[in-house]
């Protein structure tokens, strides 16, 4: 057992749920199993954008972020469903509970993936045995497939879990790098996007092995300090611990949404801006936080994307303050071309207990008078849903909130409750 549990090393798992949203729907309705299934955000609007798809759909060329019309062209018998985030969140919670039963050292990183440090789990058997038992338990109890990467650090565990899907278990040790990791294209390395891959290609780095063996000085010239970090990762060097409390760390809280149609309608744009600011305010309250800057993201009809931000002198948390700054950024930086997507993010966020409040007596009295009203509104919103008062005068059909294709991380500690 000692060769599996090195005295001065770690044994890390990366658990990656396979086609998670689609797999949850198949578990909920077994008749969907074996069929090409896609989960699409707002399928009635813009003909939908693919959020995820089953392996049967992927075999036909269906990919995440692909427009639904294109996916249907590739796979005419594609079954399309709207996202059911409550269902996915519950499945995620149950999955992470199973991980936490093995070790307290569990770090969720998204709804469908997380890390475990099993270095102190020798009494449960070899890492491979633990992985096999965990994989089978998740499959038997939740009817969900997953892949597990086993490695001495988080980066290698993440890379390993991608090497065999679905239902794969892959071990990746440092001695395996020359024949398992280094031959892979640099673009397939976790942490390298298209722009970074293009920069690496410009200096003749085409594989992960090329990156691992490149002179660090040359890498810094191309990528700055990130060049040295990527070189270390390519060589299997990663000292980051599995941190169960990392889920509570945040520096920004935001919300974004695609418009039903590319638009220049100021009415539609302002309406969405209000909705986004409301979402951000609610998430700030959930974190009991405030932020020092606001960022606006605009994605145009041609997919060109810009982000503009404004640093503030005081922390803000209220919807009206967030919206005021975001609208100012929109007025200054929108070029009046049709907009496809908008996003509002409050950055430089801190928990309010860490923020020194320096309110003058007049500000304090003003806020104190509002506090009871805010409390009542929050209680009603929690019980009956947001915009409780507005709903009394709104047409029912217009009040249906559209599902989001992105998923916030506010819930990632649910499994501890």
C-alpha positions in Angstrom: 0.0 0.0 0.0 3.0 2.3 0.6 3.6 2.8 -3.1 0.1 4.2 -3.5 0.3 6.4 -0.4 3.7 8.1 -0.4 4.9 9.3 3.0 5.6 12.8 1.8 3.2 13.0 -1.1 -0.5 13.3 -1.7 -3.1 11.3 -3.5 -5.7 13.5 -5.2 -8.9 12.5 -7.0 -10.7 14.7 -9.6 -14.3 13.6 -10.1 -15.9 14.8 -13.3 -19.5 13.9 -13.9 -20.1 12.8 -17.5 -22.6 14.9 -19.6 -24.0 15.9 -16.3 -27.2 17.8 -17.2 -28.1 15.2 -19.9 -27.2 12.3 -17.6 -29.5 13.7 -14.8 -32.4 14.0 -17.2 -31.8 10.4 -18.3 -31.7 9.2 -14.7 -35.0 11.0 -14.1 -36.5 9.6 -17.3 -34.8 6.3 -18.3 -36.6 6.3 -21.7 -34.1 9.0 -22.8 -31.1 6.6 -22.3 -29.3 5.8 -25.5 -30.9 8.6 -27.4 -29.3 11.8 -28.7 -30.3 14.4 -26.1 -29.4 18.1 -25.8 -30.1 20.6 -23.0 -30.6 24.0 -24.5 -31.1 27.4 -22.9 -34.2 29.2 -24.1 -35.0 26.8 -26.9 -37.9 29.0 -28.0 -35.7 32.0 -28.3 -32.9 32.3 -30.9 -33.7 28.7 -31.6 -31.6 27.8 -28.5 -28.0 27.4 -27.6 -26.7 24.0 -26.6 -25.7 23.8 -22.9 -24.6 20.2 -23.0 -25.5 17.0 -24.8 -25.4 13.2 -24.5 -22.6 11.1 -26.0 -25.0 9.9 -28.6 -25.6 13.5 -29.7 -21.9 14.3 -29.5 -21.2 11.4 -31.9 -23.2 13.3 -34.5 -21.1 16.4 -34.0 -23.3 18.3 -31.5 -21.2 20.5 -29.3 -21.7 22.9 -26.3 -22.5 26.5 -27.3 -23.6 25.4 -30.7 -26.9 27.0 -32.0 -29.8 24.6 -31.9 -30.5 24.9 -35.6 -27.0 23.7 -36.4 -27.3 20.9 -33.9 -30.6 19.7 -35.5 -29.0 19.8 -38.9 -26.3 17.5 -37.7 -28.7 15.3 -35.7 -32.3 15.5 -37.1 -33.6 13.2 -34.3 -32.1 15.3 -31.5 -34.3 15.5 -28.4 -34.1 19.0 -26.9 -35.0 19.8 -23.3 -34.9 23.0 -21.3 -32.5 23.1 -18.3 -33.9 22.1 -14.9 -31.4 23.6 -12.5 -33.2 22.6 -9.3 -32.9 19.0 -10.5 -29.2 19.4 -11.3 -28.5 21.1 -8.0 -30.1 18.3 -6.0 -28.1 15.6 -7.9 -24.9 17.6 -7.3 -25.6 17.9 -3.6 -26.1 14.1 -3.3 -23.0 13.4 -5.3 -20.8 15.6 -3.1 -22.3 14.0 0.0 -20.9 10.7 -1.2 -17.4 12.2 -1.6 -17.6 13.7 1.8 -18.4 10.3 3.3 -14.9 9.2 2.2 -12.9 12.2 3.3 -13.6 15.7 4.7 -11.0 17.0 2.2 -13.5 17.8 -0.6 -13.3 20.9 -2.8 -16.2 21.4 -5.2 -15.3 23.6 -8.2 -18.5 23.5 -10.1 -21.9 21.8 -10.1 -20.4 18.6 -11.7 -16.8 18.4 -10.7 -14.6 18.5 -7.6 -11.4 17.4 -5.9 -10.7 15.0 -3.0 -7.5 14.4 -1.1 -7.5 10.8 0.0 -4.0 10.7 1.3 -5.2 9.7 4.8 -7.6 7.0 3.6 -5.3 4.0 3.5 -7.7 1.9 5.7 -10.2 2.1 2.7 -7.8 0.3 0.4 -5.9 1.4 -2.7 -6.8 4.6 -4.5 -8.0 2.6 -7.5 -10.2 0.5 -5.2 -11.6 3.6 -3.6 -12.2 5.2 -7.0 -14.0 2.1 -8.3 -16.2 1.9 -5.2 -17.1 5.6 -5.4 -17.8 5.5 -9.2 -20.1 2.5 -8.7 -21.9 4.1 -5.7 -22.6 7.2 -7.7 -23.8 5.1 -10.6 -25.9 2.8 -8.5 -27.5 5.3 -6.2 -27.9 8.3 -8.6 -27.8 6.5 -11.9 -25.1 9.0 -13.0 -21.8 8.2 -14.7 -18.5 9.9 -13.8 -14.8 9.8 -14.6 -12.1 9.9 -12.0 -8.5 11.1 -12.3 -6.0 9.9 -9.7 -2.7 11.8 -9.4 -0.3 13.4 -6.9 -1.7 16.9 -7.4 -4.8 18.7 -8.6 -3.6 19.6 -12.1 -2.6 16.0 -13.0 -5.8 14.7 -11.5 -7.8 17.1 -13.6 -5.9 16.1 -16.8 -6.3 12.4 -15.9 -10.1 12.6 -15.5 -10.4 13.9 -19.1 -8.4 10.9 -20.6 -11.2 8.3 -20.4 -14.9 9.1 -20.7 -17.5 8.0 -19.8 -17.0 5.9 -16.6 -13.2 6.1 -16.8 -10.6 5.8 -14.0 -7.1 7.0 -15.0 -3.9 7.2 -13.0 -1.4 9.9 -14.0 1.9 9.9 -12.1 4.9 12.2 -12.8 6.8 9.3 -14.4 3.9 8.9 -16.8 4.2 12.4 -18.2 6.5 11.7 -21.2 4.2 9.1 -22.7 0.7 10.1 -21.4 0.7 13.9 -21.1 3.5 15.4 -23.2 2.3 14.1 -26.6 -1.0 15.9 -26.3 -1.6 19.2 -28.1 -1.0 22.2 -25.9 -4.6 23.3 -26.5 -5.8 20.3 -24.6 -4.0 21.3 -21.4 -6.2 22.6 -18.6 -5.7 26.3 -18.3 -4.8 27.0 -21.9 -7.4 28.7 -24.1 -7.4 29.5 -27.8 -5.6 32.8 -27.3 -2.8 31.3 -25.1 -2.5 28.4 -27.5 -2.0 30.8 -30.4 0.7 32.6 -28.5 2.4 29.3 -27.7 2.2 28.2 -31.3 3.9 31.5 -32.4 7.0 30.3 -30.5 6.8 26.7 -31.9 5.1 25.2 -28.9 2.6 22.7 -30.3 2.5 20.0 -27.6 2.4 19.9 -23.8 5.9 18.4 -24.0 7.1 21.4 -26.0 5.8 23.6 -23.2 7.4 21.5 -20.5 10.8 21.8 -22.1 10.7 25.4 -23.3 13.1 27.9 -21.8 11.2 29.8 -19.0 12.7 33.1 -20.1 11.2 32.8 -23.5 7.9 31.8 -22.1 7.8 34.9 -19.8 8.4 37.1 -22.8 5.3 35.6 -24.5 3.0 35.1 -21.5 4.5 37.0 -18.6 4.5 35.3 -15.2 1.8 32.9 -16.5 4.4 31.3 -18.8 6.4 30.0 -15.8 3.2 28.7 -14.1 2.1 26.8 -17.2 5.6 25.3 -17.6 5.5 24.1 -14.0 2.1 22.5 -14.6 3.3 20.8 -17.8 6.1 19.3 -15.7 3.5 18.0 -13.2 4.4 20.7 -10.5 1.3 21.9 -8.6 1.4 22.6 -4.9 -2.2 23.8 -4.5 -4.0 21.9 -1.7 -7.5 20.5 -1.8 -9.3 23.3 0.1 -12.8 22.6 1.4 -13.2 26.3 2.2 -12.3 27.6 -1.2 -16.0 27.6 -2.2 -16.4 30.6 0.2 -13.7 32.6 -1.5 -14.8 35.1 -4.1 -13.7 38.4 -5.6 -16.5 39.0 -8.0 -20.2 38.3 -8.2 -22.0 38.7 -11.5 -24.9 37.7 -13.8 -25.2 37.5 -17.6 -27.9 36.6 -20.1 -28.4 36.3 -23.8 -31.1 38.4 -25.2 -34.0 36.7 -27.1 -32.8 38.5 -30.3 -29.9 40.7 -31.3 -31.3 44.1 -30.5 -30.8 47.8 -30.3 -34.0 48.4 -28.4 -33.2 50.6 -25.5 -36.3 49.3 -23.7 -35.3 45.7 -24.0 -31.7 46.5 -23.0 -32.7 48.5 -19.9 -35.2 45.8 -18.8 -32.4 43.2 -19.0 -30.0 45.5 -17.1 -32.5 45.8 -14.3 -32.9 42.0 -14.1 -29.1 41.5 -14.1 -28.6 44.1 -11.3 -31.3 42.4 -9.3 -29.6 39.0 -9.6 -26.3 40.5 -8.6 -27.8 42.2 -5.6 -29.5 39.0 -4.5 -26.2 37.0 -4.7 -24.3 39.7 -2.9 -26.9 39.5 -0.1 -26.5 35.7 0.0 -22.8 36.2 0.5 -23.3 39.1 2.8 -20.9 41.1 0.6 -20.3 44.3 -1.2 -18.0 45.4 -3.9 -15.8 48.3 -5.0 -16.2 48.2 -8.8 -18.7 47.4 -11.4 -18.0 45.7 -14.7 -20.2 45.7 -17.8 -19.8 43.0 -20.5 -21.4 43.6 -23.9 -21.4 40.9 -26.6 -22.4 42.2 -30.0 -24.3 40.4 -32.8 -20.9 39.4 -34.5 -19.8 37.9 -31.1 -17.3 40.7 -30.5 -17.1 41.1 -26.8 -16.0 44.1 -24.7 -15.8 44.6 -20.9 -15.6 47.9 -19.3 -15.4 48.6 -15.5 -15.5 51.5 -13.1 -13.7 51.7 -9.7 -15.7 53.3 -6.9 -14.8 55.1 -3.8 -17.2 53.3 -1.6 -18.5 49.7 -1.4 -21.9 49.1 -3.0 -24.4 46.3 -2.7 -27.8 47.7 -3.6 -29.5 47.1 -7.0 -30.0 50.8 -7.7 -26.3 51.6 -7.1 -25.2 48.7 -9.2 -27.6 49.6 -12.0 -26.6 53.3 -11.9 -22.9 52.5 -12.6 -23.7 49.8 -15.1 -26.0 52.2 -17.1 -23.3 54.8 -17.0 -20.9 52.3 -18.5 -23.4 51.3 -21.1 -24.1 54.9 -22.1 -20.3 55.6 -22.5 -19.3 52.4 -24.3 -22.2 51.0 -26.3 -21.5 51.6 -30.0 -25.2 51.3 -30.8 -24.7 48.0 -32.8 -27.1 45.2 -32.0 -26.4 43.5 -28.7 -26.5 39.7 -28.2 -25.6 39.4 -24.5 -25.1 41.6 -21.5 -23.4 40.9 -18.2 -23.0 42.9 -15.0 -20.4 42.0 -12.4 -19.6 43.5 -9.0 -15.8 43.1 -8.5 -13.4 43.6 -5.6 -16.0 42.0 -3.4 -15.6 41.5 0.3 -17.7 40.1 3.0 -19.3 43.0 4.9 -17.9 41.9 8.2 -14.4 42.7 6.7 -15.4 46.1 5.5 -15.0 49.1 7.8 -18.2 51.1 7.6 -17.7 54.8 7.8 -21.2 56.1 7.5 -22.0 59.6 8.6 -24.9 60.1 11.0 -27.3 61.2 8.1 -26.5 58.2 6.0 -26.8 55.9 9.0 -30.3 57.2 9.8 -31.4 57.0 6.2 -30.3 53.4 5.9 -31.7 52.4 9.3 -35.1 53.6 8.3 -35.0 51.4 5.2 -33.7 48.3 7.0 -37.1 47.0 8.1 -38.5 47.5 4.6 -35.5 45.6 3.1 -36.0 42.8 5.6 -39.7 42.4 4.8 -39.0 42.4 1.0 -36.3 39.8 1.4 -38.5 37.6 3.5 -41.3 37.8 0.9 -39.0 37.3 -2.0 -37.5 34.2 -0.3 -41.0 32.8 0.3 -42.8 33.7 -2.9 -40.0 34.4 -5.4 -38.4 37.7 -6.6 -40.4 40.7 -7.7 -43.3 39.8 -5.3 -45.0 43.2 -5.6 -44.5 43.7 -9.3 -46.1 40.3 -10.0 -49.5 41.6 -8.7 -49.8 43.9 -11.7 -47.9 41.8 -14.4 -49.4 39.6 -17.0 -48.8 36.0 -16.0 -47.4 35.0 -19.3 -44.8 37.7 -19.2 -43.6 36.8 -15.8 -42.1 33.5 -16.6 -38.4 33.8 -15.7 -36.2 32.3 -18.4 -33.6 29.7 -17.4 -30.0 30.7 -17.5 -27.4 28.7 -19.4 -24.8 29.6 -16.7 -24.8 28.3 -13.2 -23.8 30.3 -10.1 -21.6 28.7 -7.4 -23.6 29.9 -4.4 -24.9 26.4 -3.8 -21.6 24.5 -3.7 -21.6 24.0 0.0 -25.2 22.5 0.0 -23.8 19.0 0.6 -22.5 20.1 4.1 -26.0 21.2 5.2 
